[in-house]
């Protein structure tokens, strides 16, 4: 296997590079994918030396391609290059002129961003829909970065197939561990103890109604002393064991640590010899407290032309990835660290079902609970009696990727039909597609009945107001829920076209009982004729 570098000039000529040194390939989780090297102007390499220039393509032994974007020439005998992966270059060169607005699922968003890029994608994650406002009119790389931020997604490049693979988290969970102690040689080290705690009090509720109070002390207190975290109370936990487990889960007793070191030095400190990749997790053993925590390889720098050079890795326990460098589009990413979430292939664990990163998951004698950590009344419960979803903890997606139920609410609109024949007032005539009146008292336009199945009702139509102001009212009758709302469509002198109007009425929490209402209208001014046409009445939300 050829271990060198190949250059393809902008003229299409391809040659093997001769005289390259200091080759460094850097790949970072949701960040920098680049190649740098020096090239000496040696006699045997003259055929390729001048091909390596602006916008030339460099291919390494793995088949990954990089486009030269920065060149330094300290003299006539040497050039230094910085190149970004061709994926980023392709996306920088592609502009999406359209826009996306409104709630958009992940499939719709990436389909939009990938248009005309020459790349395809595979989605192996689960992502909630998010709302976009004027998303577009920019190069695909900046849109790609925005997409990752919004959906909390990570990606892997398959250059051979020109394909991007999306996951909630790339990399693998390994059982390998190393010692974090005096013998570990690190650089660029950073620690953050702002949210660090070593003690926490949790309170649950026993079956007899009494409080269960647990004061948990982390082993890290032996090293850093007792640093309290805010206490919590949660009646869902009804045993000392369950409250203790929740204390262990909630306490922030892992110092946020980030540092770079060589894989060889990690192996010297206990890490098993293995082919690690960026995105992988290993265990870091704190020697002082005999505690091990998961730490992630967020960046890897190696020499693709020389396997004997030990890769340098950046490891981090930060819940957010702090990128060190930005590519041309300031490509940097902040991601949540999701613990115990993925299977061995980096996909969502169907066994754990910890969906969307922040959910508290546990089981008891009734089944499995999935709870919002900020609202214990917002949960999903799965047991032998079926599944129960509270306060919007449900999303159902159609085969084409569109959300059918979003946040527990059906996105289908319920159309309300009027009575036939129309329930018109005595002073109403119908002419030229409008019901018309000249009186100032409220006149019936029509009557309606429906089941109260949506939170809101929209009444939309057109008013004929060329001669005066139009009043429109929606009024309930006949028992059931009660509501009344009035709208004025203002006078538009000289304009004969109908003026669009829209009324949104809050019907309250759906009761699923029958409701009855009228649409009425009147001329607000004396004598001028006004017209009304209702095009649509729907329930939604």
C-alpha positions, 0 to 999 in steps of 0.5 A: 500500500502506498503510504505517501501523498499524491498531488493533483494540480489545477490542470488535472495532472497527478503525481506522487509527492517527493520530499514532504516532511512534517505531515500532520492530519487533524480530525476533530469531532464536528470541527477541523478536518485538515492536512498540513505539510512541508514540501522540499524542492528536491531534484527528484521531486521537481515533477510534483513540486510546482503542481502543489500550489493554490487549489491543488488537491492532495490525496492521502493513503486512506483516499481522503482528499484535501484542497490547498488553501494556504501556502507559505514560501519562506524561500525557493527551497521549501513550501508549507501547506495548509489544506482542508478536507474536500468536503468542506471545500465543496460546501464552501463553493455551494450556495443555497439561494432558497430559504426554509421557514417554520418547523423543519425535521432533520431530513428536510433540513439536510436535504436542503443543505446538500442540494447541488453539493455532489455529496449524499448523506445517511441519517443514523440518529434521532433528532427533534424538529426545530424551527427555522426563520429565513434559513438559507441564502448562504454557502452550504458549509455555514448552513451545515454548521447551523444545522449541527448546532440546532439538531445537536448532531455529529457527522462522519465523512466517508470520502470514498462514497462522497457521503456524510453519516449523521449520528447523535454521537460518533465514535465508540464506547470502549472499556480501556482505561489509563491513569491520570497522574504524575506520569502522564505528559500533557500539554494545552491542559485546561480544567473548569471547576465552576460547576464541580460538587462533591456532596448532594442531598436528595429527598424522595417519598416512601410508600407510607408518605414519609420523606426519604433523605439521602446525603450522598458524598462522592469519593472525589470529596476525599481529594477536593473536600466537601463541595455541596450541590443544590439539593433536589426533591422528587416524589418519584423515588420511593426507596433509599436505593433509588434516591441514592442512584439519582444523587449519583446521576445528578451530582457534578463530581467530575472536573471538566478537564481537557488536555492533549497527549500522545497515544504512546504516553497513554499506553505507558499509563495503562491504556490497552494497545488499540486502534482508537479514533476521534469520537471514541470514549475511554476511561480515565482513572483518578489515582487520588480517589480511585475513581474512573470517569469516561473521557472522550477523544475529541481530536486526533492528529497523526501522520498518515504517511508514517504509522511509527509516529504516535498520534496526538489526541485531545481528550475532554470531559467537557459537556461541550466540545471546545474547538481549538481551530476554525476552518474557513467558514469558522466551522466550530461546534458546541455539542452536549456529551451524551453518556451511556446513550449509544450502542457499539456502533455509535447509534441510539441504544434501543435498550436505554431509550435515552432520547434527545440527550437530557431525559432522565430514564429509570424503571420501577415496578410499574415500568419505564419512566422517561422524564424531563429533568426540569419538569417532573410532570412532563414524562413518558411512561411505558408499562404493561398497561400501555404507554402514557405521554404527558405534557407533549412528550411525544413525536411521531414521524411519517415515512417521508420524514414529516412530523405527524405529531409534534410535542404531543400535538397532531399537526393535522387541522380539523376543518369545521363545516357550516350548516346547509342551507346557510343560516343567514340573517333577515337583513342579509343578501348574497351577491357576487360571492359575498353575504352583504348587509347595511345594518349596524345590528349583528346579522347571522352569517352562518351557524356551526357545530363541531367537537372541541378537539383543538386548543385554537380555532382559526376563522379566515376569510375576506371582507368587502369594505370599499364603502365602510368598516366591517364588524365580524363576530364569533359567538358560542351558543347552546351550552358547552364551552363559551367564547366570544371574539370580535374583529374589525375589517377597516374601510378601504375606500376605492379598493373593490377587492376583498380584504383578507382577515384572520381570527385566532380564538383560544378555546382552552384545553380540549374537552372533546365535547360538542360546541356550537357557535355563530359567525355574525357580521354588521356594518359599523357605519350607518347605511354603507353596505359591507360584505363577508365571505368565510373561506375556512374555519379550522381547529388546531393545536 
